[in-house]
Amino acid sequence: MGGDLGSTLLMVALMGAALYFLMIRPQQRRTKEQKDALSALTDGSRVMLVSGIVGTVRHLGEKQAIIEVAPGVEMTVVKAAISTQPVEDPEYDEFEPR
């Protein structure tokens, strides 16, 4: 009976280690990468929001940023809404009115 308890504890310990290395550690790494990417932003940086909106950073605050999405059109977003994906096209696509 004592051997069963030892193997059960070993199995629980192995499952805990697997949980840490497969789920918790990668999430911590992604969080650190996003934090580093956000700290590297400056006014004038081109960014994409998680919603897919692309714009230019006009002001960075502690928790929020002002993003210009079109000439003269600005929106305030929480910094967590800024994606870490690089922006493909650094220029505005000009749209012709119909």
Backbone as JSON Lines, residues from 0, in Angstrom:
{"i":0,"aa":"M","n":[0.81,-1.18,0.0],"ca":[0.0,0.0,0.0],"c":[0.86,1.25,0.0]}
{"i":1,"aa":"G","n":[2.01,1.25,0.67],"ca":[2.9,2.4,0.71],"c":[3.48,2.7,-0.66]}
{"i":2,"aa":"G","n":[3.71,1.67,-1.49],"ca":[4.23,1.87,-2.83],"c":[3.23,2.58,-3.72]}
{"i":3,"aa":"D","n":[1.94,2.29,-3.52],"ca":[0.9,2.94,-4.31],"c":[0.85,4.43,-4.04]}
{"i":4,"aa":"L","n":[1.02,4.81,-2.77],"ca":[1.0,6.22,-2.41],"c":[2.19,6.94,-3.02]}
{"i":5,"aa":"G","n":[3.35,6.33,-3.01],"ca":[4.54,6.94,-3.6],"c":[4.4,7.13,-5.09]}
{"i":6,"aa":"S","n":[3.86,6.13,-5.78],"ca":[3.69,6.26,-7.23],"c":[2.61,7.29,-7.56]}
{"i":7,"aa":"T","n":[1.59,7.38,-6.73],"ca":[0.55,8.39,-6.94],"c":[1.12,9.79,-6.77]}
{"i":8,"aa":"L","n":[1.91,10.0,-5.73],"ca":[2.54,11.3,-5.51],"c":[3.5,11.65,-6.64]}
{"i":9,"aa":"L","n":[4.24,10.65,-7.11],"ca":[5.16,10.88,-8.23],"c":[4.39,11.28,-9.48]}
{"i":10,"aa":"M","n":[3.26,10.62,-9.73],"ca":[2.44,10.93,-10.9],"c":[1.86,12.35,-10.8]}
{"i":11,"aa":"V","n":[1.41,12.76,-9.61],"ca":[0.88,14.1,-9.42],"c":[1.99,15.13,-9.63]}
{"i":12,"aa":"A","n":[3.18,14.85,-9.12],"ca":[4.31,15.76,-9.3],"c":[4.67,15.89,-10.78]}
{"i":13,"aa":"L","n":[4.67,14.8,-11.51],"ca":[4.98,14.83,-12.94],"c":[3.91,15.61,-13.71]}
{"i":14,"aa":"M","n":[2.66,15.44,-13.34],"ca":[1.59,16.17,-14.01],"c":[1.7,17.67,-13.71]}
{"i":15,"aa":"G","n":[2.07,18.02,-12.48],"ca":[2.26,19.43,-12.13],"c":[3.41,20.04,-12.92]}
{"i":16,"aa":"A","n":[4.51,19.3,-13.07],"ca":[5.65,19.79,-13.85],"c":[5.26,19.94,-15.32]}
{"i":17,"aa":"A","n":[4.51,18.99,-15.85],"ca":[4.07,19.09,-17.25],"c":[3.16,20.3,-17.44]}
{"i":18,"aa":"L","n":[2.26,20.54,-16.49],"ca":[1.39,21.7,-16.57],"c":[2.21,22.98,-16.59]}
{"i":19,"aa":"Y","n":[3.21,23.06,-15.75],"ca":[4.05,24.26,-15.69],"c":[4.77,24.48,-17.01]}
{"i":20,"aa":"F","n":[5.43,23.44,-17.54],"ca":[6.25,23.61,-18.75],"c":[5.43,23.72,-20.02]}
{"i":21,"aa":"L","n":[4.2,23.2,-20.04],"ca":[3.39,23.25,-21.25],"c":[2.42,24.43,-21.29]}
{"i":22,"aa":"M","n":[2.04,24.96,-20.11],"ca":[1.04,26.02,-20.11],"c":[1.5,27.3,-19.43]}
{"i":23,"aa":"I","n":[1.99,27.22,-18.24],"ca":[2.3,28.42,-17.46],"c":[3.54,29.12,-18.0]}
{"i":24,"aa":"R","n":[4.62,28.41,-18.23],"ca":[5.87,29.03,-18.68],"c":[5.74,29.7,-20.04]}
{"i":25,"aa":"P","n":[5.11,29.06,-21.04],"ca":[4.94,29.76,-22.33],"c":[4.1,31.03,-22.21]}
{"i":26,"aa":"Q","n":[3.07,31.01,-21.35],"ca":[2.25,32.21,-21.17],"c":[3.06,33.33,-20.53]}
{"i":27,"aa":"Q","n":[3.92,32.99,-19.58],"ca":[4.78,34.0,-18.96],"c":[5.73,34.59,-19.99]}
{"i":28,"aa":"R","n":[6.26,33.76,-20.89],"ca":[7.16,34.23,-21.94],"c":[6.44,35.18,-22.9]}
{"i":29,"aa":"R","n":[5.21,34.82,-23.31],"ca":[4.43,35.69,-24.2],"c":[4.11,37.02,-23.52]}
{"i":30,"aa":"T","n":[3.78,36.99,-22.25],"ca":[3.49,38.22,-21.51],"c":[4.72,39.11,-21.46]}
{"i":31,"aa":"K","n":[5.9,38.53,-21.22],"ca":[7.13,39.3,-21.17],"c":[7.46,39.89,-22.54]}
{"i":32,"aa":"E","n":[7.27,39.11,-23.62],"ca":[7.53,39.6,-24.96],"c":[6.61,40.78,-25.3]}
{"i":33,"aa":"Q","n":[5.32,40.68,-24.92],"ca":[4.39,41.78,-25.2],"c":[4.77,43.01,-24.39]}
{"i":34,"aa":"K","n":[5.16,42.83,-23.15],"ca":[5.56,43.96,-22.31],"c":[6.8,44.64,-22.9]}
{"i":35,"aa":"D","n":[7.77,43.85,-23.36],"ca":[8.97,44.41,-23.97],"c":[8.64,45.16,-25.26]}
{"i":36,"aa":"A","n":[7.75,44.6,-26.07],"ca":[7.36,45.25,-27.33],"c":[6.65,46.57,-27.06]}
{"i":37,"aa":"L","n":[5.77,46.59,-26.06],"ca":[5.06,47.83,-25.74],"c":[6.0,48.89,-25.17]}
{"i":38,"aa":"S","n":[7.0,48.47,-24.43],"ca":[7.94,49.45,-23.86],"c":[8.85,50.03,-24.93]}
{"i":39,"aa":"A","n":[8.99,49.34,-26.06],"ca":[9.84,49.82,-27.15],"c":[9.1,50.82,-28.05]}
{"i":40,"aa":"L","n":[7.79,50.97,-27.88],"ca":[7.02,51.89,-28.72],"c":[7.36,53.33,-28.39]}
{"i":41,"aa":"T","n":[7.34,54.17,-29.41],"ca":[7.54,55.61,-29.24],"c":[6.49,56.34,-30.06]}
{"i":42,"aa":"D","n":[6.37,57.62,-29.83],"ca":[5.47,58.43,-30.65],"c":[5.91,58.32,-32.1]}
{"i":43,"aa":"G","n":[4.97,58.08,-33.0],"ca":[5.29,57.93,-34.42],"c":[5.4,56.48,-34.87]}
{"i":44,"aa":"S","n":[5.39,55.53,-33.93],"ca":[5.46,54.11,-34.29],"c":[4.17,53.67,-34.97]}
{"i":45,"aa":"R","n":[4.29,52.87,-36.02],"ca":[3.12,52.29,-36.69],"c":[2.77,51.01,-35.95]}
{"i":46,"aa":"V","n":[1.51,50.85,-35.6],"ca":[1.07,49.68,-34.84],"c":[-0.23,49.14,-35.41]}
{"i":47,"aa":"M","n":[-0.51,47.9,-35.06],"ca":[-1.79,47.3,-35.39],"c":[-2.45,46.91,-34.07]}
{"i":48,"aa":"L","n":[-3.72,47.23,-33.94],"ca":[-4.47,46.84,-32.76],"c":[-4.93,45.4,-32.92]}
{"i":49,"aa":"V","n":[-5.31,44.75,-31.82],"ca":[-5.76,43.36,-31.91],"c":[-7.02,43.23,-32.75]}
{"i":50,"aa":"S","n":[-7.75,44.33,-32.96],"ca":[-8.94,44.32,-33.8],"c":[-8.59,44.4,-35.29]}
{"i":51,"aa":"G","n":[-7.3,44.64,-35.61],"ca":[-6.88,44.73,-36.99],"c":[-6.74,46.16,-37.49]}
{"i":52,"aa":"I","n":[-7.09,47.14,-36.69],"ca":[-6.96,48.54,-37.08],"c":[-5.49,48.93,-37.03]}
{"i":53,"aa":"V","n":[-5.02,49.6,-38.09],"ca":[-3.62,50.03,-38.17],"c":[-3.58,51.54,-38.0]}
{"i":54,"aa":"G","n":[-2.62,52.01,-37.23],"ca":[-2.5,53.44,-37.02],"c":[-1.12,53.83,-36.55]}
{"i":55,"aa":"T","n":[-0.96,55.1,-36.22],"ca":[0.3,55.66,-35.77],"c":[0.14,56.15,-34.34]}
{"i":56,"aa":"V","n":[1.1,55.8,-33.49],"ca":[1.06,56.23,-32.09],"c":[1.32,57.73,-32.04]}
{"i":57,"aa":"R","n":[0.42,58.48,-31.41],"ca":[0.6,59.91,-31.23],"c":[1.0,60.26,-29.81]}
{"i":58,"aa":"H","n":[0.55,59.46,-28.83],"ca":[0.93,59.69,-27.44],"c":[0.8,58.38,-26.68]}
{"i":59,"aa":"L","n":[1.78,58.1,-25.84],"ca":[1.74,56.92,-24.98],"c":[1.61,57.35,-23.53]}
{"i":60,"aa":"G","n":[0.62,56.81,-22.86],"ca":[0.45,57.05,-21.44],"c":[0.84,55.81,-20.66]}
{"i":61,"aa":"E","n":[0.54,55.82,-19.38],"ca":[0.86,54.68,-18.52],"c":[0.05,53.45,-18.91]}
{"i":62,"aa":"K","n":[-1.26,53.63,-19.13],"ca":[-2.15,52.52,-19.44],"c":[-2.85,52.65,-20.78]}
{"i":63,"aa":"Q","n":[-2.81,53.83,-21.38],"ca":[-3.53,54.08,-22.62],"c":[-2.61,54.7,-23.66]}
{"i":64,"aa":"A","n":[-3.06,54.65,-24.91],"ca":[-2.32,55.28,-26.01],"c":[-3.32,55.98,-26.92]}
{"i":65,"aa":"I","n":[-2.87,57.06,-27.54],"ca":[-3.68,57.74,-28.55],"c":[-3.11,57.33,-29.9]}
{"i":66,"aa":"I","n":[-3.96,56.74,-30.73],"ca":[-3.57,56.22,-32.04],"c":[-4.28,57.02,-33.11]}
{"i":67,"aa":"E","n":[-3.53,57.52,-34.09],"ca":[-4.12,58.19,-35.25],"c":[-4.38,57.13,-36.31]}
{"i":68,"aa":"V","n":[-5.65,56.93,-36.66],"ca":[-6.02,55.87,-37.61],"c":[-6.22,56.4,-39.02]}
{"i":69,"aa":"A","n":[-6.38,57.7,-39.17],"ca":[-6.48,58.37,-40.45],"c":[-6.06,59.81,-40.19]}
{"i":70,"aa":"P","n":[-5.68,60.55,-41.22],"ca":[-5.26,61.93,-40.97],"c":[-6.34,62.72,-40.21]}
{"i":71,"aa":"G","n":[-5.98,63.17,-39.0],"ca":[-6.9,63.94,-38.17],"c":[-7.89,63.13,-37.35]}
{"i":72,"aa":"V","n":[-7.84,61.8,-37.44],"ca":[-8.77,60.94,-36.7],"c":[-7.97,60.15,-35.67]}
{"i":73,"aa":"E","n":[-8.21,60.44,-34.39],"ca":[-7.48,59.78,-33.32],"c":[-8.44,59.0,-32.43]}
{"i":74,"aa":"M","n":[-7.94,57.94,-31.84],"ca":[-8.73,57.17,-30.89],"c":[-7.85,56.79,-29.71]}
{"i":75,"aa":"T","n":[-8.45,56.72,-28.55],"ca":[-7.74,56.33,-27.34],"c":[-8.01,54.86,-27.09]}
{"i":76,"aa":"V","n":[-6.95,54.09,-26.88],"ca":[-7.08,52.65,-26.63],"c":[-6.24,52.28,-25.42]}
{"i":77,"aa":"V","n":[-6.59,51.18,-24.78],"ca":[-5.74,50.66,-23.72],"c":[-4.52,50.03,-24.39]}
{"i":78,"aa":"K","n":[-3.37,50.11,-23.73],"ca":[-2.14,49.61,-24.35],"c":[-2.19,48.12,-24.63]}
{"i":79,"aa":"A","n":[-2.99,47.38,-23.86],"ca":[-3.11,45.94,-24.09],"c":[-3.76,45.63,-25.43]}
{"i":80,"aa":"A","n":[-4.44,46.6,-26.04],"ca":[-5.09,46.4,-27.34],"c":[-4.1,46.49,-28.5]}
{"i":81,"aa":"I","n":[-2.86,46.89,-28.22],"ca":[-1.84,47.0,-29.27],"c":[-1.22,45.63,-29.48]}
{"i":82,"aa":"S","n":[-1.29,45.16,-30.72],"ca":[-0.74,43.84,-31.07],"c":[0.77,43.92,-31.2]}
{"i":83,"aa":"T","n":[1.43,42.8,-30.97],"ca":[2.88,42.75,-31.13],"c":[3.27,42.33,-32.54]}
{"i":84,"aa":"Q","n":[2.28,42.06,-33.4],"ca":[2.58,41.7,-34.78],"c":[3.11,42.91,-35.52]}
{"i":85,"aa":"P","n":[4.12,42.71,-36.36],"ca":[4.63,43.85,-37.12],"c":[3.61,44.31,-38.16]}
{"i":86,"aa":"V","n":[3.62,45.6,-38.45],"ca":[2.71,46.16,-39.46],"c":[3.34,45.93,-40.82]}
{"i":87,"aa":"E","n":[2.58,45.32,-41.72],"ca":[3.09,44.96,-43.04],"c":[3.41,46.18,-43.9]}
{"i":88,"aa":"D","n":[2.45,47.08,-44.06],"ca":[2.61,48.21,-44.97],"c":[2.74,49.5,-44.14]}
{"i":89,"aa":"P","n":[3.89,50.15,-44.16],"ca":[4.06,51.33,-43.32],"c":[3.37,52.58,-43.84]}
{"i":90,"aa":"E","n":[2.78,52.54,-45.01],"ca":[2.13,53.72,-45.6],"c":[0.61,53.58,-45.51]}
{"i":91,"aa":"Y","n":[-0.06,54.72,-45.46],"ca":[-1.52,54.73,-45.52],"c":[-1.94,54.34,-46.92]}
{"i":92,"aa":"D","n":[-2.99,53.55,-47.02],"ca":[-3.64,53.32,-48.31],"c":[-4.62,54.45,-48.5]}
{"i":93,"aa":"E","n":[-4.44,55.23,-49.55],"ca":[-5.35,56.36,-49.8],"c":[-6.59,55.83,-50.53]}
{"i":94,"aa":"F","n":[-7.75,56.21,-50.02],"ca":[-9.0,55.81,-50.63],"c":[-9.61,56.99,-51.35]}
{"i":95,"aa":"E","n":[-10.09,56.75,-52.56],"ca":[-10.73,57.79,-53.37],"c":[-12.22,57.79,-53.05]}
{"i":96,"aa":"P","n":[-12.8,58.97,-52.75],"ca":[-14.26,59.0,-52.54],"c":[-14.99,58.73,-53.84]}
{"i":97,"aa":"R","n":[-16.14,58.11,-53.74],"ca":[-16.93,57.77,-54.95],"c":[-17.89,58.85,-55.28]}
